[in-house]
Amino acid sequence: MRYFTTLYLLLLGYIIAALVFWGTSLRKQSEQIYTQELIILNTSVDSTYNSAFYKNRLTELTDKRDRRTKQYFGEGATFLLVILIGAAVVFTSFKRSIRLSRQQNNFMLSVTHELKSPIAAMKLNIQTLQKYQLDEDKKQQLMDRCIKEANRLNDLCNNMLLASQMEGRQYIPAKEQLSFTDIVDDSVRDYASRYPGRMEEGILQNSDLMGDKLLLQMAVNNLLENAIKYTPSDKPIQVTLTNKNKMAILQVADQGPGIPDKEKGKIFNKFYRVGNEETRKSKGTGLGLYLTAKIVQQHKGRIYIKDNSPSGAIFEICLPVS
């Protein structure tokens, strides 16, 4: 990218310098033409006896010179403007293409890992059940792990499928009266069973919405999954749901490392994740928060990121109540 930028700027500088050179050359040529025409005028017309005619011809020559200068300047400025606009478009498109290619590469690396990890975990648990004679508690523990990994795999597939459908505008959201409180409570209970001791349910006020239950459930699950991913295992995640000014306000507060201010405007972009996939420790595909923001937008709501104290982040969803 740096090599391309340097070469690109050198080429652009050369084109601009060439344009300035030819503009200067045309200006000098115009002055030479004016000088020759003035010499011819002085030799062919006596300025003393035909002063009126001489002045008219001199005015005509001067006007022609000025028109040529304006023409050269106007055409040169237009050409330069077109070059700069074209250069900006090409450079922006190239940068966007490089960024998208890098994000897609990170996505392929992460999604491969995300798909293989639960499959490998379930395979290991099932092989353990087949190979050894275990007591009922151990069997139940292994089965619970399989279910946990299957749920994780199902969430990933749902995110990928929904992202594809929303990009192609193939998914038509349902509009039905539903209890957002029940959706949040179901998600919290589900994640509390998957991750014992990690979820801390706060106030859940009654909130009724018009919307798509599947999409809203996925949005809440993505926020909880994101909080689980970045919060240390010995610290809880707090979930609250309140009503204010005819808005249902859901807050998911984690105690992870937090999000830098420069990253807060980017994390809702598709495939965006902080850092490089080969060195990043946290799991994910860069689709969860992107889909959550899209879902909230479809339900005419807003999503915010706030800093938690003493550390971590608070994701806040505001949705209009019915």
N, C-alpha and C positions, 0 to 999 in steps of 0.2 A: 504494500500500500504506500509506503514512504517513497519507494523508487518510482511508482506511478505518479505520485503527487509531484515529485521533483521534475520528472520528464514532462508532465502536463503543464506545469508552470513555466518551464523553459520554452516549450512550444508556444504557449499563449503569449509569453513575452516577445518571442520572435515575430509572431504575427502582428502584434500591436506595434512593435518597432518598425516592421516593414510598412505597415499602414501609415505611420507617421512620416517615414522616409518618402514614400510616394506622394503624400500630401504636401510635404515641403518642396519636393521636386516640381509638382504641378504649380505650386505657388510661384516658384522662381521662373518657370516657363511662362506663366501668365504675365509676370513683370517684364520678361524679355519681349513678349509679343507687344505689350503696351509701349515699351521703349522704341521698338522698330516702327510701330504705327505712328508714334509721336515724331520720329525723325522724318518719316515720309510726309507727315502733315506739315512740318516746318519747312521742308524743301519744296513742297508743291503749292503752299498757300502763303501769301504775304500777310502777316498778322497786322501790319500797319494799315494797308489799304482795305483789306477785307477782315476787319476785326470781328464783326458780328458772325460771319461765316466761320472764322477761325475758332471763336469761342464755342459755337455750336458743335463743331467737329470735335473740339477738345473735350467738351462735356459728354459727347457720345462715346468717345474712347474711354474716358474715365468710368462712365456707367458700365460699359462692357467689361472693363477690368474688375469692377466691383461685383458684377453679376457672376463672373467666372469664379471669383474668390468665394462668394456665398455658395455657389453651386458645389465647388470642391469641398468646402467645409461641411455643407449639409449632407452630401453623399458620404463623405468620410465619417462624419459623426453617426449617420444611420448605419453604415457598415460596421463601425466599431461597436455600436449598441447591439446589433444583431450577433456579432461575434461574442460579446460578453454574455448575452442572454443564453446563447447556445452553449458556451463553455460552462456556465453555471448549471444548466440543465444536465449536461453530460456528466459533470463532476458529481452533482447531487445523485443522479441515477446510479452512477458507479459506486458511490459510497453506500447508498441504500442496498444495492445488490450485494456488495461485500458483507454488509452487516446482516442482511437476511440469510446469506449463505452461511455465515458463521453461526447464526442462531439456529438454523436448520441442522447444521452439523452437530451443535451442542444438543439439539433435541433428539437427533438420531442416537447419539451416544447415551443420553440419559434414558430414553424410552427403551432402548435395548437392555440397559441395566435394570430398569424398573419392571420390565416384563420377565427377565430371567430370574430375578431375585425371589419373587413369590413362588414361581414355578419350581425353582430348586429347593426352596424351603418346604413346599408341600410334598415334593418327591422324597425328600429325606425323611420327613415325618411318616409318610406312608410306608416307605421301606423299613423304617424302624418298627412300625406296627406289624409288618409281615415277618420280620426276621426274629423278633424277640417275643417271649411270653411275658407280657407286662401286666401289672395289676390294673384295676379299673381306674384308679385315680390318674395313673400315668397315661393310660389310653385316652382318657378324657382330656387331659392336658394337651396331648399331641393333636387330638381332633380339634380342640379349640384353636390351636395354632394354625391348623390347616384352614379352618373357617376364617380366621383373621387374615391370612394371606390371600384367600379367595376373595374376600371383601375388598381388600386393597387392589387386587387385580381387576375386579369388577369396576371399582371407582375409576381406575386408570382408563379402562376401555370405554366407559361412559363419557369421560372427559374428551377422549380422542374422537369418539363418534359424534358427540354434540358439537365439538369445535368444527368438524368437517361439515356438518349439516348447517350450522349457523353461517359459516363462510359461504356456502352455496345457497343460502336462504331457503333451505328445504324444510327446516323445522318451523312449524306453526305453533306458537305458544297457545296453551289453553287459557281461558278466562273463566274462572269459577270462584265462588265464595269459599274461602278456606280459613282455617285458624293457623296463623303464623306461629302462635305460641306452641301448638301441638307439633309443628314441624321442627322448631328449635328443640323442644323437649325430647322428641324422638331421636334427633341427631346426637344430642348430648348424652342420652342414655346409651345409645349404640356405641359411641366412642368411649364412654365410661366402662362399658363391658369389655371393649377391646384393649383399653389401656387403663387398668385399675389404678385408682389413686391419682390420675392425671387431671381429671375434669372437676371443676368447682362451679356448680350451678348457683348463680345469684338470683336476683329478682326476675321472674318471668311474668310480666303482666299480660292480660288477655289482649290479643291483637288480631283482628280479622282483616283479611286482605282480599282483593280480587287479583287472581294471578294463576300461574301454572305451578302446581304442587311439585312436580318432578324437578323443574328448574330451580325453584326456591330451595328444595331439599339439597340439591347439588351445590348450590351457592353456599349454604350453611356448612355442608360437609367439607367443601374446599377450604373454608376459613378455619375449621377445626383441624383439618389435616395439616394445613400450613402452620398452625400454632403448635401442634404436636411435633412437627418436624424440627422446629427451631428452639423449642423450650427444653431445658435440661430435664432429665427424667425425675429429678427430686423436687421439681417445682410445679405448682398447679397452673391450670389454665382457667381463667374466670370468664363465664358467659352470663351476660345480663340482657334482658329485653324490657324496655320501658316504652311508654307512650308520651309524646309531647308535641303539642301544636299539630294535632291530627297526623302525626308521623309515628310509625313504629321504629324504634331505634334499637338495633342489635349491636352489642359490643362484644368482641372476642379479644381478650387481653392475654398476651403471652409474656413470658419473662426471659425471652431469648436475647440475642445480641442487639436487637433493634435494627432499624433500617436507616442508613445515612440519608440526609436531606437531599443529596444530589440523585439518589436512586428512587425516591418516593414517586416521582413523576413517570418512571419507566417501568415499574414492576407490574403494571397492568397491561403492558404490551405483550403481544403473542410471542411465545418462546423465550421471553426475556428472563434471564436469571443472572444474578451477580456473580462475576468471576468466570473461570473456565471450567468446563465440564470434566476435564481430565484431572483437575486438582481439587474440585469442590467436594466437600465431605457430605453435605446435605443431599437428600434424594429429591427428585422432582423432575417435571418435564417443562415447566414454564407455561402450562396451560391453565392451571387451577385459578389463579387470580385473574387471568385474562377472561376466563369464562364467567367468573363471579361478577366482574365489572360489567360484562355484556348482559348478564341476566338482570342485574340491578337496573341497568339502563333501560332494558325492555319493560321493566315494571315501573318506569318513571320515578326511579329512586336515585339516590346518590351514595357513593362510598368514599370514606375518608380513611386516612392513616394518621394516627397520633402517636406520640412518644409515651411509653409507659414509664412509671417511676418505681424503682430506681433504674430498671433496664427493661428492654423489650419494646413491643409495639402493640397498639390497640387498633384493630380494624373495626370501623363503625359503618353499619349499613342503615340508611334511612329510607323507609318505604311508606307511601301514603296508605293510611288505613281506609277501609271502606265505610 
